[in-house]
Structure formats: C-alpha cells, structure tokens
Amino acid sequence: MSKQLAIVTGAGSGIGRATAIALANDGYHVALIGRTKDRLTQTLDAINGQGSIYVGDVTVASDVTSMFKEISELNLQVAILVNNAGHLLVKPIMETTEADLRSLLEVHVVATLLCTQAAVLLMQKHKYGRIVNIVSAMGQGASEFTSHYQAAKAAQHSLTKSSAISFRKDGITANSVSPTTIDTELFHSNDANYKKYLGHASADELEKRQTSTPKGLVSAEDVARVVSFLASPESANITGEVIGI
C-alpha cells in the first residue's frame, strides 16, 4: 500500500482520527483534511507522520478543488476516500431554522458530493477506488430532536448508492458505515441543547443509551475497523451497501 493514498475528511478528531490511524496502520499514506491545522497536526503525530495535512472547508467548492489539486501533486494512487466530516445538532422541528438545515445538508451532502467528484477523477486514472461515507443509524429512522440531522444522513447514503451505480464501470465501490451512538466531542458539543430540550446533560444521554439499546455505545475504533475492511481490495464485491454497527 506504500504507493497508495487514502483521503479522510474531518480527520482532526473522533472517527476521522481513528480512521486515519487504521488506514496508516494498513500502510496507506493518509491525506488529512479538516478546518483546524492544530487538530490535523495531532492526527499526523498519531500516525507517525505517515500522511499530509490539507486545511480547508469541504463544503466550499474552491477549497475542495485546491486541496485535491495539492493531493494529486503527491503522485500517489488515490485509492480511498472517506467522507467523514460532519456536524450534529439537537433541536425540535419547530425550532430548527433554515440556516440549521442548510448547514447540515452542506456538510453531509454537498461536501460528500464535492469530495466524491474530485476523488473519482483521480481514481478513474487507475480504474480502482473505494469510497466510504460515514452516515448514521439515525439516518434510517426518525427522531423528535434530530430530524434535520437524520434527513441529511439519509440523503448522504442515497448519494452513496447512486455512486455505487455510477462508478462501478470504473472499478470504484461506494459504501456507507452507519454507527449508533459514539462518545465523541461532537456528541458533547450539544450538551446545552440536551439540557434544554431533554432535561439532562449529554453525558446522561450517553449513559441512558448505553443501557437502553441492544448495542449500547460503539467506539470510533469500531467504525475505523469497518472502514478499513471496506477500503481494502477484499471488499471488491461489496458496493452500494450500508453497514450498521
């Protein structure tokens, strides 16, 4: 894998960092994309420098174009794209604003489209590629307080399935990984809203889900292991699927 490259968006923390570590351990050079250089630097340190950093906003077309141009100049085979960048917002439908919904659609759907388009152009040169989109179990159901998030995640997986159909002829697969609740910084960023709308803190919500759901909590490393498999040549016959964990 030493001449192959994996691209991970939202690589500065949580699932993105765990995925970068797993792919680096598999031997890939990992292109780390995110908005905060300091966090990306911490991830680069965690993978022992086996990668490179690209700071930008994946919801902005010009940023995506610029970052992928830099990545192409590494002259490595772009084999993997992991669309992981995301945002969570806890709010009831009647208090969700247009800006709230647009923000979630941009980071989960628009960014996935922009990065997929840019990566596929590079993958097509080698007739090989693996696209893995991090969605959510919440995108397959409904909720009183995260309807906007679930709508965005459902759309993201729909884009995954369409990508599987569109790029099969190019030797490119596209799959989604759909985790349940993970104890990450993203979850705790909604602490104030959990208190406002549900009457308890985010930590209390995590404890509740740990005991009230069949799977309990999963870890970022659990997600990364599934991504690692879907990114491998052994997953060639799996495409257009959503893998729940």
ZIHUQUI-V36243 format. One record per residue. N is the residue number from 1. SS is DSSP state (a for helix, b for strand, c for the rest). PHI is phi in radians with two decimals (999 if undefined). Layout:
n & ss & phi
N & SS & PHI
N & SS & PHI
This chain:
n & ss & phi
1 & c & 999
2 & c & -1.07
3 & c & -1.84
4 & b & -1.91
5 & b & -2.16
6 & b & -2.02
7 & b & -1.89
8 & b & -2.21
9 & b & -1.58
10 & c & 1.09
11 & c & -1.49
12 & c & -1.40
13 & c & -2.91
14 & a & 0.94
15 & a & -1.05
16 & a & -1.05
17 & a & -1.17
18 & a & -1.07
19 & a & -1.17
20 & a & -1.04
21 & a & -1.12
22 & a & -1.10
23 & a & -1.25
24 & a & -1.12
25 & a & -1.11
26 & c & -1.37
27 & c & 1.83
28 & c & -1.43
29 & b & -1.36
30 & b & -1.93
31 & b & -1.50
32 & b & -1.69
33 & b & -1.96
34 & b & -3.05
35 & c & -1.67
36 & c & -2.12
37 & a & -1.09
38 & a & -1.04
39 & a & -1.20
40 & a & -1.12
41 & a & -1.11
42 & a & -1.11
43 & a & -1.17
44 & a & -1.05
45 & a & -1.12
46 & a & -1.18
47 & c & -1.81
48 & c & 1.00
49 & c & 1.30
50 & c & -1.52
51 & b & -3.12
52 & b & -2.60
53 & b & -1.91
54 & b & -2.37
55 & b & -1.68
56 & c & 3.12
57 & c & -1.87
58 & c & -1.27
59 & c & -1.57
60 & c & -1.89
61 & a & -1.00
62 & a & -1.16
63 & a & -1.15
64 & a & -1.08
65 & a & -1.02
66 & a & -1.13
67 & a & -1.15
68 & a & -1.25
69 & a & -1.13
70 & a & -1.08
71 & a & -1.09
72 & a & -1.11
73 & c & -1.32
74 & c & -1.27
75 & c & 1.01
76 & c & -1.99
77 & b & -1.28
78 & b & -1.34
79 & b & -1.84
80 & b & -2.41
81 & b & -2.23
82 & b & -2.00
83 & b & -1.50
84 & c & -2.01
85 & c & -0.92
86 & c & -2.84
87 & c & -2.63
88 & c & -2.12
89 & c & -2.40
90 & c & -1.75
91 & c & -2.78
92 & c & -1.26
93 & a & -0.96
94 & a & -1.22
95 & a & -1.90
96 & c & -1.33
97 & c & -1.60
98 & a & -1.03
99 & a & -1.10
100 & a & -1.04
101 & a & -1.14
102 & a & -1.07
103 & a & -1.07
104 & a & -1.21
105 & a & -1.14
106 & a & -1.16
107 & a & -1.34
108 & a & -1.65
109 & a & -1.86
110 & a & -1.07
111 & a & -1.10
112 & a & -1.08
113 & a & -1.11
114 & a & -1.07
115 & a & -1.24
116 & a & -1.10
117 & a & -1.01
118 & a & -1.18
119 & a & -1.24
120 & a & -1.07
121 & a & -1.01
122 & a & -1.44
123 & a & -1.19
124 & c & -1.07
125 & c & -1.11
126 & c & -1.95
127 & c & 0.94
128 & c & -2.76
129 & b & -3.12
130 & b & -2.30
131 & b & -1.90
132 & b & -2.21
133 & b & -1.85
134 & b & -1.52
135 & c & -1.82
136 & c & -2.84
137 & a & -1.03
138 & a & -1.22
139 & a & -1.36
140 & a & -1.95
141 & c & -2.51
142 & c & -2.59
143 & c & -2.70
144 & c & -1.23
145 & c & -1.99
146 & c & -2.40
147 & a & -1.04
148 & a & -1.17
149 & a & -1.13
150 & a & -1.14
151 & a & -1.09
152 & a & -1.16
153 & a & -1.21
154 & a & -1.11
155 & a & -1.14
156 & a & -1.11
157 & a & -1.21
158 & a & -1.04
159 & a & -1.13
160 & a & -1.03
161 & a & -1.11
162 & a & -1.16
163 & a & -1.13
164 & a & -1.04
165 & a & -1.23
166 & a & -1.18
167 & a & -1.96
168 & a & -1.00
169 & a & -1.13
170 & a & -1.68
171 & c & 1.31
172 & b & -1.94
173 & b & -1.78
174 & b & -2.47
175 & b & -2.44
176 & b & -1.98
177 & b & -1.94
178 & b & -2.12
179 & c & -1.43
180 & c & -1.46
181 & c & -1.28
182 & b & -2.17
183 & c & -1.42
184 & c & -2.25
185 & a & -1.05
186 & a & -1.04
187 & a & -1.11
188 & a & -1.28
189 & c & -1.14
190 & c & -1.73
191 & a & -0.95
192 & a & -1.08
193 & a & -1.29
194 & a & -1.07
195 & a & -1.16
196 & a & -1.23
197 & a & -1.71
198 & a & -1.91
199 & c & 1.43
200 & c & -2.65
201 & c & -1.33
202 & a & -1.08
203 & a & -1.10
204 & a & -1.16
205 & a & -1.14
206 & a & -1.09
207 & a & -1.08
208 & a & -1.10
209 & a & -1.23
210 & a & -1.08
211 & a & -1.84
212 & a & -1.74
213 & c & -2.01
214 & c & -1.00
215 & c & -1.55
216 & c & 1.18
217 & c & -1.68
218 & b & -1.97
219 & c & -1.84
220 & a & -1.06
221 & a & -1.18
222 & a & -1.05
223 & a & -1.11
224 & a & -1.05
225 & a & -1.14
226 & a & -1.20
227 & a & -1.05
228 & a & -1.01
229 & a & -1.18
230 & a & -1.13
231 & c & -1.46
232 & c & -1.55
233 & a & -1.04
234 & a & -1.15
235 & a & -1.65
236 & c & -0.99
237 & c & -1.62
238 & c & -1.92
239 & c & -2.72
240 & c & 1.30
241 & c & -1.82
242 & b & -2.05
243 & b & -1.76
244 & b & -1.55
245 & c & -2.38
